């Protein structure tokens, strides 16, 4: 079984970690050694059958703000790590998930419109990693795919979006700056769009009127 690793930066945030093929017991041991188990959100508290998740503010206040999901079903019972497909749906990754106007589910996931799973993960990256094309991939086409997957998921916006080279604007600023100005703001703009849609229904989180929960957007 393959080992895997990660870097965690919590502070006042909520961290969600998806892990794939890791050696048995490795994940819990790694978090125990790092002193992070006290932050873990217990699998017993996870919402079932499409139920609502707690507010971020409540998770931070209760100091349980580390969510860990696994793609190995047996780990939920044996290690207390949430089995990903019990709680979320996910579109196809790689080239199959980058076809304009199409947002199919990946094989392991339920159909995207399965509302007994309350989280939605959207992948938008090619099968072969290509830094030279990341600027274009993470621009207007990414935003368009979020809208396509919104419809495929039964009018639900993604909670997570996975891309290659999310920080490509900072890696290749001269190559990306003018392209992103005309074609979209990159992966960070995609996250701002999703947060805006989820929080208040606006196209950008910065347009949400403070304290508003629905449709109150600043110009």
C-alpha positions in Angstrom: 0.0 0.0 0.0 1.3 3.4 -1.0 2.2 6.0 1.6 0.8 9.5 1.4 1.6 12.8 3.2 0.2 16.3 3.6 0.8 19.6 5.2 -1.8 21.1 7.5 -2.2 24.8 8.4 -5.3 25.3 10.7 -5.2 28.4 12.8 -8.7 29.8 12.6 -9.7 27.9 9.5 -11.4 24.6 8.7 -9.2 22.1 6.9 -10.6 19.3 4.7 -8.2 16.5 3.8 -9.0 13.8 1.2 -6.6 10.9 1.2 -6.4 8.0 -1.1 -4.1 4.9 -0.7 -2.3 5.2 2.6 -0.7 2.5 4.7 -3.0 1.1 7.4 -3.3 3.3 10.5 -0.8 5.8 9.0 -3.2 8.7 8.8 -4.3 8.6 12.5 -0.7 8.0 13.6 0.5 11.0 11.6 -2.1 13.3 13.1 -1.5 12.0 16.6 2.3 12.6 16.3 1.6 16.1 15.0 -0.8 16.9 17.9 -3.7 17.5 15.6 -6.2 14.7 16.6 -7.8 17.2 19.1 -9.0 19.2 16.1 -10.6 16.3 14.2 -14.4 16.4 13.6 -15.7 13.1 14.8 -17.2 10.8 12.1 -20.1 10.2 14.5 -21.2 13.8 14.0 -21.1 13.8 10.2 -24.5 14.5 8.6 -26.1 11.5 7.0 -28.6 11.3 4.1 -27.9 14.8 2.8 -28.2 16.5 6.1 -26.8 20.0 6.8 -23.2 20.5 7.8 -22.4 22.6 10.9 -21.4 26.2 10.3 -17.7 27.0 10.0 -18.0 29.4 12.9 -19.4 26.6 15.1 -16.7 24.2 14.1 -14.0 26.7 14.9 -15.7 27.6 18.2 -15.8 23.9 19.2 -12.2 23.5 18.0 -13.3 20.6 15.8 -12.2 21.8 12.4 -10.2 19.1 10.7 -12.2 16.9 8.3 -10.6 13.8 7.0 -12.1 11.7 4.2 -10.8 8.4 2.8 -11.5 6.5 -0.4 -11.1 3.2 1.5 -14.5 2.1 2.8 -13.2 -0.1 5.6 -11.4 2.8 7.3 -14.6 4.4 8.5 -15.3 1.5 10.8 -11.7 0.6 11.6 -10.1 4.0 12.0 -12.9 6.5 12.3 -12.1 8.2 9.0 -15.1 9.2 6.9 -15.6 7.2 3.7 -15.7 9.8 1.0 -18.5 8.4 -1.0 -20.9 8.3 1.9 -20.9 12.0 2.1 -20.0 13.5 -1.3 -20.4 13.3 -5.0 -17.6 14.0 -7.5 -17.3 14.5 -11.2 -14.9 12.7 -13.5 -11.3 13.8 -13.2 -8.8 14.2 -16.0 -9.6 14.9 -19.6 -13.1 13.3 -19.2 -14.0 16.0 -16.8 -13.0 18.9 -19.0 -15.5 18.5 -21.9 -17.5 21.7 -22.2 -21.2 21.3 -21.3 -20.7 17.9 -19.7 -20.2 17.0 -16.0 -20.4 13.2 -15.6 -19.7 11.5 -12.2 -16.5 9.5 -11.6 -17.0 5.8 -11.4 -16.8 5.5 -7.6 -19.3 8.3 -7.0 -23.0 8.3 -7.0 -24.6 10.4 -9.7 -24.1 14.1 -9.1 -27.7 14.7 -8.4 -27.8 12.3 -5.5 -28.9 14.6 -2.7 -28.4 12.0 0.0 -24.8 13.1 -0.4 -24.5 16.7 0.8 -21.1 17.7 -0.5 -20.0 18.3 -4.2 -16.5 18.1 -5.4 -15.6 19.4 -8.9 -12.4 18.3 -10.7 -11.1 20.4 -13.5 -7.6 19.4 -14.6 -6.2 17.3 -17.5 -5.0 13.7 -17.3 -1.5 14.8 -18.1 -0.3 17.7 -16.0 0.7 20.7 -18.1 1.8 23.9 -16.3 2.0 25.8 -19.6 -1.8 25.3 -20.2 -2.8 25.8 -16.5 -3.4 29.5 -17.0 -6.0 28.9 -19.7 -7.5 25.9 -17.9 -8.0 27.8 -14.7 -9.8 30.7 -16.3 -13.2 31.2 -18.0 -13.6 27.5 -18.9 -13.3 26.6 -15.2 -16.0 29.0 -14.2 -18.2 27.6 -17.0 -17.6 24.1 -15.8 -18.7 25.1 -12.3 -22.0 26.2 -13.8 -22.3 23.0 -15.8 -21.7 20.9 -12.7 -24.2 23.0 -10.7 -26.9 21.9 -13.1 -25.7 18.3 -13.1 -25.7 18.2 -9.3 -29.3 19.2 -9.0 -28.7 22.9 -8.7 -26.0 22.6 -6.1 -22.8 24.6 -6.2 -19.6 22.7 -5.5 -18.1 22.8 -2.0 -14.7 21.9 -3.3 -12.9 22.5 -6.6 -9.7 20.6 -7.6 -7.3 22.1 -10.2 -3.7 21.8 -11.3 -1.4 24.7 -10.5 -3.9 26.8 -8.6 -1.2 29.5 -8.1 -0.2 29.7 -11.7 -0.7 33.4 -11.7 2.1 33.8 -9.2 4.3 31.2 -11.0 4.0 32.8 -14.4 2.6 36.4 -13.7 3.5 37.9 -17.1 2.1 35.0 -19.1 -1.2 34.9 -17.1 -2.0 38.5 -16.2 -3.5 39.7 -19.4 -5.1 36.4 -20.2 -6.9 36.2 -16.9 -8.1 39.8 -17.2 -10.0 38.9 -20.3 -10.9 35.3 -19.6 -11.5 35.1 -15.9 -9.7 35.5 -12.6 -8.2 32.0 -12.3 -8.7 29.4 -9.5 -9.0 32.1 -6.8 -11.9 33.7 -8.7 -13.5 30.3 -9.0 -13.4 29.9 -5.2 -14.7 33.5 -4.7 -17.6 32.6 -7.1 -18.5 29.4 -5.3 -18.3 31.0 -1.9 -20.5 33.9 -3.1 -23.1 31.5 -4.6 -23.1 29.3 -1.4 -23.2 32.1 1.1 -25.5 34.7 -0.4 -26.3 33.8 -4.0 -24.0 36.5 -5.5 -21.4 35.9 -8.2 -18.6 36.8 -5.9 -18.1 36.5 -2.2 -17.0 40.1 -2.1 -20.4 41.2 -3.4 -22.2 39.6 -0.4 -23.8 42.2 1.9 -22.5 41.5 5.4 -25.1 39.6 7.4 -27.1 38.7 4.4 -27.8 35.0 3.5 -29.8 35.4 0.2 -29.6 37.5 -2.8 -28.3 40.8 -1.3 -25.4 41.8 -3.5 -23.5 45.0 -3.7 -23.0 46.4 -7.3 
